[in-house]
């Protein structure tokens, strides 16, 4: 079973895990999968899953707290060797990042949400791209996130009526509540979490006419200058821990 980067293919053969190694790893608040109780000490299922891999590989972790947008920017810049705690895959990212081709986790489906009084009019659109292109409505999306090839290409044009300033899905929902945006694209699970923190978000509704973004596999993504030996050890550990291989398009 091979290890795949954006441009090379290296077999995960016998790799000695006796050499000490330290890996910088970024993380951000992502309940219920990652919790940030104090800086440098994240917890949650994704963290435990990641530590299974590094423990198996004989790698020590240095945690570095960031945001979705900050992590994406660091991967794009490639100025320091590090790995993320999981990112969605697309071929554009693969030109700048290195992915380990084993499914680390699944991202919940994402939906478009708005206040009830706007649902019917916003629902005249039948897909996310059509809605985003409508400059009469202000949208709120996460900076540094990916929403599919066509949507990402449109967002790369930086339409001024689509706000990317929110750092979390919960902040996006609060932007809609505060009338700073007419709609937000969020993971449905994050909405349910938000309702426990801010009961007002329970008043928001899903725009059912616009298809949800389905559950998608999350892969470990690392900067391109991460030493190949670390990647091999990580890939071998993921095989041994039973993470399923997934062929990634180039």
NORJOWO-V609701 format. One record per helix or strand. SS is the DSSP state (2 for helix, 1 for strand). FROM is the first residue (numbers start at 1). TO is the last residue. If there is no record, write none. Layout:
BEGIN
{{SS	FROM	TO} {SS	FROM	TO}}
END
This chain:
BEGIN
{{1	2	4} {1	9	11} {1	21	27} {1	30	30} {1	34	36} {1	42	43} {2	45	57} {1	59	65} {2	68	77} {1	83	83} {1	87	88} {2	91	94} {1	97	99} {1	102	102} {1	105	107} {1	110	114} {2	116	122} {2	128	133} {1	139	140} {2	149	155} {1	162	163} {2	169	177} {1	183	187} {2	188	197} {2	199	203} {1	205	206} {1	213	213} {1	216	219} {1	221	223} {2	228	240} {1	245	245}}
END
